[in-house]
Amino acid sequence: MNEQAAEQLPDDVDALKALLLQKQQRIRLLEEQILLMRDKHFTSGSEQASNQLGFFDEAEAEADAEPPEAPATTSPATTPKKPAGRQQLPADLPRVRREHDLPEAEKICTCGCQMREIGEETSEQLDIVPAKIQVIQHARKKYACKACESGVKIAPLPAQPIPRSNASPSLLAQITVAKYQDALPLARQEKIFHRIGVDLPRNTLASWIIRCSQLVQPLLNLLEDRLRDGPIIQCDETPVQVLKEPDKPPESQSYMWVRLGGLPDEPVVLYDYHASRSGEVAGTLLSGFNGYLQTDDYAGYHAVGAEKGITHLGCWAHARRKFIEAQKVANGNKNKKSKDKNKQKQLGKADIALNYIGHLYGIERRGKGLSPEERYQLRQAKSLPVLDKLRSWLDKEQPKALPKTALGKALSYLQKNWEKLCVYVEDGRLNIDNNDAENAIRPFVIGRKNWLFSDTPKGAKASAALYSLIETAKANDLEPYDYLQRVYAELPQANTVEAIEALLPWNAREEVLAEKRAQAEGGEG
């Protein structure tokens, strides 16, 4: 084998050097892949997140400072310390007063006089009342005429979320929130109900979940319309396994898509299940929308992003992650004490890019709480100069980098998406990244770790519908259980569009705020 390999080597010195250089580059790429795989395997997600936050908190600390042209020595970021001592319990929790008094004999002073009460000392404990199961009996009064006995009248039963079911709106809200907010699979809920003496098989629970998703469809239709009324939609998608998807093997991947948009004070989060990740799905989900579309660089969004009436934004968080990978590779190579001078020159380039990007994020931190117009002015004054410097640096460094290395891939991503990445400075309403959509899809990802897969497309679509309501409720500062309890109780009786609109999260939020104001005024009175 060695003789055959030697015979294949070129005799020309230049050709031999070129072959050696090619082999060295191949070895370098393999080393990078090993470093990244090792980092991914041995570092937990939370540790990665904390490491990244530590770096970027430090990089963003001074928004007005000039971004360094070379890597700077950094120190661990410090976070504000919480006040020492026990934290005060929330004032809006109900209080149960329990008085503790001295025995009568101890109220006599040593001098023989009767002691008088001069005040009290209070302390508080956090208490909890375990879940309570009860049965609601619907007693419907019946009436008949004794004179003519022509017929019997009976009081009607209010429309229920699931007709001919023994599940109340409160129970359905609890099951829904437990599964989709708390990531508690139905099999575990079945065991919990069994412990408190109630037999609710998981197939019954699953049937109720699907019926609930069908019940809320009119509300979801209105949310769909409101989503498209807003100026911006952010999109993301994540895999999901559906065992009984037609014409697909059980181990294949389907996808849960998420769209985040709506008006600033009426945010909407919608999930949609589809068997495919194709651009056709993105086109369907965004059909008829005019405005800004913000996504990562997945090719499925390119066609719809290029349509007339849509301006496509990029995501700086994704660009940043590419350089984080390059930084990890560089640090790994640095620890190997390599004598490759070219490799040593590459060590600080990822740090330079990350400091530029960190500076852009620092400016965004300054812009929080500003009006869109004020944020636009801030970006024009502060962000544009940083982008110009970063662009000049990119044009100088990209031709030098090997395309398949981690640094080369990061630079290529930045070059390819540059125009989309710079759109955010054009409008103060826009975000620098797509993180809101990623955060919106995270509850689904957490739930998926518990229940692993969906059995049927119908179940996956039901999950999408109920995730949509819960996440939209949260985006509107509503407690999901309270909101779903109201929806399940009132939606069956909503016979007009106006009645359904009253259940939209922002309308429900206004009623909750009005009730709190009334309670506060009553308490003051």
C-alpha positions as CSV (number, residue, x, y, z in Angstrom):
1,M,0.0,0.0,0.0
2,N,2.9,2.4,0.8
3,E,4.6,1.7,-2.5
4,Q,1.3,2.3,-4.4
5,A,0.8,5.6,-2.6
6,A,4.4,6.7,-3.3
7,E,3.9,5.8,-7.0
8,Q,0.9,8.1,-7.2
9,L,2.8,11.2,-5.8
10,P,3.7,13.7,-8.4
11,D,7.4,14.1,-9.3
12,D,7.1,17.8,-9.9
13,V,8.0,19.8,-6.8
14,D,5.4,22.5,-7.3
15,A,2.7,19.8,-7.8
16,L,3.9,18.0,-4.7
17,K,3.7,21.2,-2.7
18,A,0.2,21.9,-3.9
19,L,-0.8,18.4,-2.9
20,L,0.7,18.8,0.5
21,L,-1.1,22.1,1.0
22,Q,-4.4,20.5,0.0
23,K,-3.8,17.7,2.6
24,Q,-2.9,20.2,5.3
25,Q,-6.1,22.1,4.6
26,R,-8.1,18.9,4.7
27,I,-6.6,18.0,8.1
28,R,-7.4,21.5,9.4
29,L,-11.0,21.2,8.4
30,L,-11.3,17.8,10.1
31,E,-9.7,19.2,13.3
32,E,-12.2,22.0,13.3
33,Q,-15.1,19.6,13.0
34,I,-13.7,17.5,15.8
35,L,-13.4,20.6,18.1
36,L,-17.0,21.7,17.4
37,M,-18.4,18.2,17.9
38,R,-16.5,17.8,21.1
39,D,-17.7,21.2,22.3
40,K,-21.3,20.3,21.4
41,H,-21.1,16.9,23.1
42,F,-19.5,18.0,26.4
43,T,-21.0,21.4,26.9
44,S,-24.7,21.6,27.9
45,G,-27.1,24.0,26.2
46,S,-27.3,26.2,29.4
47,E,-23.6,26.3,29.7
48,Q,-23.2,27.4,26.1
49,A,-25.8,30.1,26.6
50,S,-24.2,31.4,29.8
51,N,-20.8,31.4,28.1
52,Q,-22.2,33.3,25.1
53,L,-24.0,35.8,27.3
54,G,-20.9,36.4,29.4
55,F,-18.9,37.3,26.3
56,F,-21.6,39.5,24.7
57,D,-22.6,41.2,27.9
58,E,-19.0,42.3,28.2
59,A,-18.8,43.3,24.5
60,E,-22.0,45.3,24.8
61,A,-21.2,47.1,28.1
62,E,-20.0,50.3,26.4
63,A,-22.2,51.2,23.5
64,D,-20.4,54.5,22.8
65,A,-16.9,53.1,22.8
66,E,-15.2,52.5,19.5
67,P,-15.1,48.8,18.5
68,P,-11.6,47.5,18.7
69,E,-9.7,46.6,15.6
70,A,-8.0,43.6,17.3
71,P,-9.1,41.1,19.9
72,A,-9.3,42.6,23.4
73,T,-8.7,40.8,26.7
74,T,-12.0,40.3,28.4
75,S,-13.0,39.6,31.9
76,P,-16.1,37.7,33.0
77,A,-19.2,39.8,32.9
78,T,-20.7,40.8,36.2
79,T,-24.5,40.7,36.9
80,P,-26.3,42.9,39.4
81,K,-26.6,41.1,42.8
82,K,-30.0,40.6,44.2
83,P,-30.7,42.3,47.5
84,A,-29.6,40.3,50.5
85,G,-32.1,38.6,52.7
86,R,-35.5,37.0,52.1
87,Q,-37.5,38.5,49.3
88,Q,-41.0,39.9,50.1
89,L,-43.9,37.8,49.1
90,P,-46.2,39.2,46.3
91,A,-48.6,41.7,47.6
92,D,-51.5,40.5,45.4
93,L,-51.6,37.0,47.0
94,P,-54.5,36.5,49.5
95,R,-53.6,36.6,53.1
96,V,-54.9,34.3,55.8
97,R,-54.5,35.9,59.2
98,R,-53.7,33.7,62.2
99,E,-53.3,35.4,65.6
100,H,-51.1,34.1,68.3
101,D,-51.7,35.4,71.8
102,L,-50.1,34.9,75.3
103,P,-52.0,32.9,77.9
104,E,-53.9,35.1,80.3
105,A,-51.6,34.2,83.1
106,E,-48.6,35.5,81.2
107,K,-50.3,38.9,80.7
108,I,-49.6,39.8,84.4
109,C,-46.4,41.9,84.9
110,T,-43.9,40.9,87.6
111,C,-45.0,44.0,89.5
112,G,-48.6,42.6,89.6
113,C,-50.2,45.0,87.1
114,Q,-52.2,43.8,84.0
115,M,-50.2,44.3,80.8
116,R,-51.8,46.2,77.9
117,E,-51.5,45.3,74.2
118,I,-49.2,47.8,72.5
119,G,-49.0,46.3,69.0
120,E,-48.0,43.2,67.1
121,E,-45.2,41.7,65.2
122,T,-46.0,39.9,61.9
123,S,-44.2,37.4,59.8
124,E,-45.3,35.6,56.6
125,Q,-45.1,32.1,55.2
126,L,-45.8,31.0,51.7
127,D,-48.6,28.4,51.7
128,I,-50.2,26.3,49.0
129,V,-53.6,24.6,48.7
130,P,-53.3,21.4,46.7
131,A,-55.4,20.9,43.5
132,K,-59.0,20.2,44.4
133,I,-61.3,18.0,42.3
134,Q,-65.0,18.6,42.6
135,V,-68.1,17.7,40.7
136,I,-70.4,20.5,39.3
137,Q,-74.0,19.4,39.3
138,H,-76.2,21.1,36.7
139,A,-79.7,21.1,38.1
140,R,-82.2,22.1,35.3
141,K,-85.6,23.1,36.7
142,K,-88.6,21.5,35.0
143,Y,-92.1,23.0,34.7
144,A,-95.5,21.5,33.7
145,C,-99.1,22.7,33.7
146,K,-101.2,20.6,36.0
147,A,-104.5,21.9,34.4
148,C,-103.9,20.9,30.8
149,E,-100.8,18.8,31.0
150,S,-99.9,20.0,27.5
151,G,-96.2,19.7,27.9
152,V,-93.1,20.1,30.0
153,K,-90.6,22.9,29.9
154,I,-87.0,22.6,31.2
155,A,-84.3,25.2,31.7
156,P,-81.7,24.8,29.0
157,L,-78.2,23.8,29.8
158,P,-75.6,26.5,28.8
159,A,-73.6,25.5,25.7
160,Q,-70.5,23.5,26.9
161,P,-67.0,23.3,25.3
162,I,-67.5,19.6,24.6
163,P,-71.2,18.6,24.3
164,R,-72.2,15.5,26.2
165,S,-68.9,15.5,28.0
166,N,-68.3,15.6,31.8
167,A,-65.3,17.9,31.4
168,S,-65.8,21.5,32.7
169,P,-64.0,24.5,31.2
170,S,-61.7,24.6,34.2
171,L,-60.7,21.0,33.8
172,L,-60.0,21.4,30.1
173,A,-58.0,24.5,30.8
174,Q,-55.9,22.7,33.4
175,I,-55.2,19.7,31.0
176,T,-54.3,22.1,28.2
177,V,-52.0,24.2,30.2
178,A,-50.3,21.2,31.9
179,K,-49.5,19.7,28.5
180,Y,-48.5,22.8,26.5
181,Q,-47.3,25.2,29.1
182,D,-45.8,22.8,31.7
183,A,-44.7,20.1,29.1
184,L,-46.6,17.4,31.1
185,P,-47.6,14.5,28.7
186,L,-51.1,13.1,28.9
187,A,-49.8,9.8,30.2
188,R,-48.4,11.5,33.3
189,Q,-51.6,13.6,33.8
190,E,-53.5,10.3,33.7
191,K,-51.4,9.0,36.7
192,I,-51.8,12.3,38.6
193,F,-55.6,12.1,38.2
194,H,-55.5,8.5,39.3
195,R,-53.7,9.4,42.5
196,I,-56.5,11.7,43.5
197,G,-59.2,9.1,42.7
198,V,-60.3,10.1,39.3
199,D,-60.1,7.7,36.3
200,L,-59.3,9.7,33.1
201,P,-57.6,7.5,30.5
202,R,-55.1,9.2,28.3
203,N,-57.2,8.4,25.2
204,T,-60.0,10.4,26.7
205,L,-57.7,13.3,27.5
206,A,-56.3,13.2,23.9
207,S,-59.8,13.3,22.5
208,W,-60.6,16.3,24.7
209,I,-57.5,18.1,23.5
210,I,-58.5,17.6,19.8
211,R,-62.1,18.8,20.5
212,C,-60.7,21.9,22.3
213,S,-58.5,22.7,19.3
214,Q,-61.6,22.5,17.1
215,L,-63.6,24.7,19.5
216,V,-61.0,27.6,19.3
217,Q,-60.7,27.6,15.5
218,P,-62.9,30.7,15.1
219,L,-60.7,32.6,17.5
220,L,-57.6,31.4,15.6
221,N,-59.1,32.7,12.4
222,L,-59.4,36.2,13.9
223,L,-55.8,35.9,15.2
224,E,-54.6,35.0,11.7
225,D,-56.2,38.2,10.3
226,R,-54.7,40.3,13.0
227,L,-51.2,38.8,12.4
228,R,-51.3,40.0,8.8
229,D,-52.5,43.5,9.9
230,G,-49.2,44.1,11.5
231,P,-46.1,45.6,9.7
232,I,-43.7,42.8,10.7
233,I,-43.8,39.0,10.8
234,Q,-41.0,36.9,12.2
235,C,-40.8,33.2,11.2
236,D,-39.0,30.1,12.4
237,E,-39.6,26.3,12.3
238,T,-38.5,23.2,14.1
239,P,-38.7,19.4,13.4
240,V,-41.4,17.2,14.9
241,Q,-41.9,13.5,14.4
242,V,-45.5,12.3,13.5
243,L,-45.8,8.6,13.4
244,K,-48.9,8.2,11.2
245,E,-48.2,10.9,8.6
246,P,-49.7,9.6,5.2
247,D,-47.1,8.6,2.7
248,K,-44.2,9.1,5.1
249,P,-42.3,6.6,7.2
250,P,-42.7,6.9,11.0
251,E,-39.1,8.0,11.6
252,S,-39.3,10.9,9.1
253,Q,-39.4,14.5,10.1
254,S,-42.3,16.9,9.8
255,Y,-42.2,20.5,10.9
256,M,-43.9,23.0,13.3
257,W,-43.8,26.5,12.0
258,V,-44.2,29.6,14.1
259,R,-45.1,33.2,13.0
260,L,-44.9,36.2,15.3
261,G,-46.4,39.5,14.4
262,G,-49.5,41.7,14.9
263,L,-49.7,45.3,16.1
264,P,-47.3,46.5,18.8
265,D,-50.0,46.4,21.5
266,E,-51.7,43.3,20.0
267,P,-49.0,40.6,19.6
268,V,-49.9,37.4,17.9
269,V,-48.0,34.0,18.0
270,L,-49.3,31.3,15.6
271,Y,-48.1,27.8,15.3
272,D,-48.8,25.7,12.2
273,Y,-48.1,22.0,11.5
274,H,-47.0,20.9,8.1
275,A,-45.4,17.7,6.9
276,S,-42.9,19.6,4.8
277,R,-40.3,22.4,5.3
278,S,-40.5,23.5,1.7
279,G,-40.8,27.0,0.4
280,E,-44.3,26.3,-0.6
281,V,-45.3,26.1,3.0
282,A,-43.7,29.5,3.8
283,G,-45.5,30.9,0.7
284,T,-48.8,29.7,2.0
285,L,-48.3,30.9,5.6
286,L,-47.3,34.4,4.3
287,S,-49.7,34.6,1.4
288,G,-51.2,38.1,1.1
289,F,-48.9,39.7,3.6
290,N,-47.2,43.0,2.9
291,G,-44.5,44.3,5.2
292,Y,-41.2,43.2,6.7
293,L,-40.4,39.5,7.0
294,Q,-37.6,38.5,9.4
295,T,-36.1,35.0,9.3
296,D,-32.8,33.1,9.4
297,D,-31.1,32.2,6.1
298,Y,-33.1,29.0,5.4
299,A,-33.6,28.9,1.7
300,G,-37.3,28.1,2.1
301,Y,-38.0,31.8,2.9
302,H,-36.0,33.2,-0.1
303,A,-38.8,33.1,-2.7
304,V,-41.5,34.6,-0.5
305,G,-38.9,37.2,0.8
306,A,-38.3,38.3,-2.7
307,E,-42.0,38.9,-3.5
308,K,-43.3,42.4,-4.2
309,G,-44.6,44.1,-1.1
310,I,-42.2,42.1,1.3
311,T,-38.9,43.4,2.6
312,H,-36.8,40.5,3.9
313,L,-34.7,41.1,7.0
314,G,-31.8,38.9,8.2
315,C,-30.9,37.8,11.7
316,W,-27.7,39.1,13.4
317,A,-28.0,36.3,16.1
318,H,-27.4,33.7,13.4
319,A,-24.4,35.6,12.0
320,R,-23.0,35.9,15.5
321,R,-23.3,32.1,16.1
322,K,-21.2,31.4,13.1
323,F,-18.3,33.5,14.5
324,I,-18.8,31.9,17.9
325,E,-18.1,28.6,16.3
326,A,-15.0,30.1,14.6
327,Q,-13.9,31.5,17.9
328,K,-14.2,28.1,19.6
329,V,-12.1,26.5,16.8
330,A,-9.5,29.2,17.1
331,N,-9.2,28.8,20.8
332,G,-8.9,25.0,20.4
333,N,-6.1,25.4,17.9
334,K,-4.4,27.9,20.2
335,N,-4.2,25.4,22.9
336,K,-2.5,22.9,20.7
337,K,0.7,25.1,20.5
338,S,0.7,24.9,16.7
339,K,3.7,26.3,14.8
340,D,1.5,27.0,11.8
341,K,1.9,30.8,11.4
342,N,-1.0,31.1,9.1
343,K,-3.3,29.4,11.7
344,Q,-2.0,31.7,14.4
345,K,-2.9,34.8,12.3
346,Q,-6.5,33.5,12.2
347,L,-6.9,33.3,16.0
348,G,-8.1,36.9,16.5
349,K,-10.4,37.4,13.5
350,A,-13.5,35.8,15.0
351,D,-13.0,38.0,18.1
352,I,-12.8,41.1,16.0
353,A,-16.1,40.2,14.2
354,L,-17.8,39.4,17.5
355,N,-16.7,42.7,19.0
356,Y,-18.2,44.6,16.1
357,I,-21.4,42.6,16.4
358,G,-21.4,43.0,20.2
359,H,-21.1,46.8,19.7
360,L,-24.2,46.7,17.5
361,Y,-26.1,44.9,20.2
362,G,-24.9,47.4,22.8
363,I,-26.5,50.2,20.7
364,E,-29.8,48.1,20.7
365,R,-29.7,47.9,24.4
366,R,-29.5,51.7,24.6
367,G,-32.5,51.8,22.2
368,K,-34.8,49.8,24.5
369,G,-37.7,51.9,25.7
370,L,-37.3,54.5,23.0
371,S,-40.0,55.3,20.4
372,P,-39.5,53.8,16.9
373,E,-38.5,57.3,15.6
374,E,-36.0,57.7,18.4
375,R,-34.6,54.3,17.8
376,Y,-34.2,55.0,14.1
377,Q,-32.3,58.2,14.8
378,L,-30.0,56.3,17.3
379,R,-29.2,53.6,14.7
380,Q,-28.5,56.2,12.0
381,A,-26.1,58.0,14.3
382,K,-24.4,55.0,16.0
383,S,-25.1,51.7,14.2
384,L,-24.4,52.8,10.6
385,P,-20.8,53.8,11.3
386,V,-20.2,50.4,13.0
387,L,-21.7,48.6,10.0
388,D,-19.5,50.6,7.6
389,K,-16.4,49.6,9.5
390,L,-17.5,46.0,9.7
391,R,-18.2,45.9,6.0
392,S,-14.7,47.3,5.2
393,W,-13.2,44.6,7.5
394,L,-15.3,41.9,5.8
395,D,-14.2,42.9,2.3
396,K,-10.5,42.8,3.4
397,E,-10.7,39.5,5.3
398,Q,-13.1,37.3,3.3
399,P,-10.8,36.7,0.3
400,K,-8.0,35.5,2.7
401,A,-10.1,32.9,4.5
402,L,-10.4,29.3,3.4
403,P,-14.1,28.9,2.4
404,K,-14.7,25.6,4.2
405,T,-13.2,26.6,7.6
406,A,-15.4,27.8,10.4
407,L,-14.1,31.3,9.9
408,G,-14.6,31.1,6.2
409,K,-18.2,29.9,6.6
410,A,-18.9,32.8,9.1
411,L,-17.5,35.4,6.7
412,S,-19.4,33.9,3.8
413,Y,-22.6,34.0,5.8
414,L,-22.0,37.6,6.6
415,Q,-21.2,38.5,3.0
416,K,-24.2,36.6,1.5
417,N,-26.7,38.1,3.9
418,W,-25.2,41.6,4.3
419,E,-28.1,43.5,2.7
420,K,-30.7,41.7,4.7
421,L,-28.7,42.1,7.9
422,C,-28.6,45.9,7.4
423,V,-32.3,46.4,6.8
424,Y,-33.1,46.8,10.5
425,V,-31.5,50.2,10.7
426,E,-34.1,51.6,8.2
427,D,-37.1,51.4,10.5
428,G,-37.2,51.8,14.3
429,R,-39.9,49.2,14.6
430,L,-37.6,46.4,13.4
431,N,-35.5,44.1,15.5
432,I,-31.8,43.3,15.0
433,D,-32.4,39.6,15.1
434,N,-35.1,36.9,14.9
435,N,-34.8,35.9,18.6
436,D,-38.4,36.7,19.4
437,A,-39.5,34.0,17.0
438,E,-36.9,31.5,18.3
439,N,-38.1,32.2,21.9
440,A,-41.7,31.7,20.8
441,I,-40.9,28.3,19.4
442,R,-38.9,27.2,22.4
443,P,-41.9,26.1,24.6
444,F,-42.7,23.6,21.8
445,V,-39.1,22.3,21.7
446,I,-39.2,21.9,25.5
447,G,-42.5,20.0,25.3
448,R,-41.1,17.8,22.5
449,K,-38.4,16.6,24.8
450,N,-41.1,15.2,27.1
451,W,-43.6,13.7,24.7
452,L,-41.1,13.0,21.8
453,F,-43.6,12.7,19.0
454,S,-47.2,13.1,17.8
455,D,-49.2,10.1,16.8
456,T,-51.2,11.6,14.0
457,P,-51.4,14.8,12.0
458,K,-54.7,15.6,13.7
459,G,-52.9,15.6,17.0
460,A,-50.0,17.7,15.7
461,K,-52.5,20.3,14.3
462,A,-54.4,20.3,17.7
463,S,-51.1,21.0,19.4
464,A,-50.4,23.9,17.0
465,A,-53.8,25.4,17.7
466,L,-53.4,25.3,21.5
467,Y,-49.8,26.4,21.6
468,S,-51.0,29.4,19.5
469,L,-53.5,30.4,22.1
470,I,-51.2,29.9,25.1
471,E,-48.2,31.7,23.6
472,T,-50.4,34.6,22.4
473,A,-52.0,34.9,25.8
474,K,-48.5,35.1,27.4
475,A,-47.4,37.7,24.8
476,N,-50.3,39.8,26.0
477,D,-49.4,39.4,29.7
478,L,-52.3,37.0,30.4
479,E,-52.1,34.0,32.7
480,P,-52.7,31.0,30.3
481,Y,-55.0,29.0,32.6
482,D,-57.3,32.0,33.4
483,Y,-57.5,32.9,29.8
484,L,-58.2,29.4,28.5
485,Q,-60.8,28.9,31.2
486,R,-62.7,31.9,30.0
487,V,-62.3,31.0,26.3
488,Y,-63.6,27.4,26.9
489,A,-66.5,28.7,29.0
490,E,-67.6,31.6,26.8
491,L,-66.7,30.6,23.2
492,P,-69.4,27.9,23.0
493,Q,-72.0,30.6,23.6
494,A,-70.4,33.2,21.3
495,N,-72.8,33.4,18.3
496,T,-71.5,36.6,16.7
497,V,-68.2,37.9,15.4
498,E,-68.3,40.6,18.1
499,A,-68.7,38.0,20.8
500,I,-65.7,36.1,19.5
501,E,-63.6,39.3,19.2
502,A,-64.3,40.0,22.9
503,L,-62.2,36.9,23.6
504,L,-59.2,38.1,21.7
505,P,-56.3,38.2,24.2
506,W,-55.8,42.0,24.2
507,N,-59.6,42.5,24.8
508,A,-59.5,40.0,27.6
509,R,-56.4,41.8,28.9
510,E,-58.3,45.1,29.1
511,E,-61.1,43.5,31.0
512,V,-58.6,42.0,33.5
513,L,-57.0,45.4,34.0
514,A,-60.4,47.0,34.4
515,E,-61.3,44.5,37.1
516,K,-58.0,45.1,38.9
517,R,-58.6,48.9,38.8
518,A,-62.1,48.4,40.2
519,Q,-60.8,46.2,43.0
520,A,-58.0,48.7,43.9
521,E,-60.6,51.5,44.0
522,G,-62.9,49.4,46.1
523,G,-60.0,48.6,48.5
524,E,-59.1,52.3,48.8
525,G,-62.7,53.2,49.5
